[in-house]
């Protein structure tokens, strides 16, 4: 799994990399539909993961604002 983590980090997908480490690649697949067990990420996978990260970052920011 280390090569895919390195690939995610090199693409700027640190939220996804952290989620994969903490929750596993199966959880990522359930949430995004993207299988991280493949050897490489296709450009459309990277784009979809960036979109997922952006949506989740906004959700976290909104939740934090509501709790303050």
N, C-alpha and C positions, 0 to 999 in steps of 0.2 A: 504494500500500500504506500510505501514511502515515495516511489516515483510519481504517483498521481498527486500526492500532497505537494511535492516539489513543483509539479506542473501547475497546480492550482495557484500556488504562491507566486510563481513566475508570471502568471497572467493577472495578478492583482486580486485574486479571489481568496483573500484571507479569511473571510467569514465562512465561506464554504469549506476551506481547508480545516478550520477549527471545528466546524460541525462534523466533518468526516472523522476527525480524530476523536472527538468526544462521543459522538452518537453512532458513527459507523457509516460506511458507504451505502448500506441498504436503506438507512433513514434518508439519505440524500436522494436515493432513487425514488423512494416513496413520495418525497416532497416535490421533486423536480422532474422526475421521469428520466433522469440522466444516469446511466450506469457508469460509475467510476471504476469498475473493475476492468474496463477496456484499457488497452496499452496507451492510447493517446486520446486526447479530446479533439473533437472536430470543431471547426470555427463556430458552427451553429450551437454546439454544446456550450462553448465558452460564452457566447452571447446570451443564451438562456440562463446560465448560471449567474451572469452579471445582472440580468434583469431580476432574478430571484433574490439576489443579495440586496439590490436597491429596494425592492418591495419590503424585505424583512428589516432593513435598516430603518425605513420610514415607520414601520409598525413599532419597532423598539423605541424610536424617538417619541412617537405619539403616546405610547404607554407610559414612558418616563414623565412626559409632560402632565399626563392625567394624575400620576401618583404624587406630583410635587404640590 
